[in-house]
Amino acid sequence: MKSIIFFGIGAGLGSAIYQAFVHGISETDWYRAVIVALFTMLFYGLYAGFKRWASKED
């Protein structure tokens, strides 16, 4: 669970840093960084859950 949260935070932070370098702090789309973080956590969490579920069936 902790790795899922850190993975999402890292992706969101990476997106925010990239946008700050490219567009400047005042033009950074902070909502986009938050959305990237949330969807990354969601998809990575689903992947980890399915991976764990698939390994239990073996």
FENCORTA-V831373 format. One record per residue. RES is the residue in one small letter. SS is DSSP state (~ for helix, > for strand, _ for the rest). PSI is psi in radians with two decimals (999 if undefined). Layout:
[[RES	SS	PSI] [RES	SS	PSI]]
//
This chain:
[[m	_	-0.72] [k	~	-0.64] [s	~	-0.59] [i	~	-0.77] [i	~	-0.82] [f	~	-0.63] [f	~	-0.79] [g	~	-0.73] [i	~	-0.71] [g	~	-0.73] [a	~	-0.74] [g	~	-0.72] [l	~	-0.71] [g	~	-0.72] [s	~	-0.73] [a	~	-0.72] [i	~	-0.75] [y	~	-0.82] [q	~	-0.62] [a	~	-0.67] [f	~	-0.69] [v	~	-0.77] [h	~	-0.21] [g	_	2.78] [i	~	-0.72] [s	~	-0.40] [e	~	0.15] [t	_	2.34] [d	_	1.61] [w	~	-0.60] [y	~	-0.59] [r	~	-0.69] [a	~	-0.69] [v	~	-0.73] [i	~	-0.72] [v	~	-0.77] [a	~	-0.80] [l	~	-0.79] [f	~	-0.58] [t	~	-0.75] [m	~	-0.73] [l	~	-0.90] [f	~	-0.68] [y	~	-0.64] [g	~	-0.73] [l	~	-0.72] [y	~	-0.82] [a	~	-0.66] [g	~	-0.79] [f	~	-0.63] [k	~	-0.74] [r	~	-0.70] [w	~	-0.70] [a	~	-0.62] [s	~	-0.44] [k	~	-0.46] [e	~	-0.38] [d	_	999]]
//
